[in-house]
């Protein structure tokens, strides 16, 4: 009967550690491109951005809550829920622009 050799599936050679590179031996390439600094007016958002986030989200949540409490005219309807959801989503979209 023939003997079978056990194959482990190893693809790297046995023994030894992989070569390590240190910061002292690594070479860095310096780009020749100049990146100007970002102007101050673009580093922070204007005051109305967080106010708009709060307004959209607040009105959206208020529309949803008032619809469930039946305090809006002809409520409860799905249109008030849809409007509230659109308000909350608009608040999240504006929040992504807040720096």
Protein Blocks (a to p, Z undefined) as FASTA:
>chain_A
ZZddddehiabdeejidddddfklpccdddfbdcddddfklmpccfklmmmmmmmmmmmm
mmmmmmmnopaghiacfklmmmmmmmmmmmmmmmmmpZZ
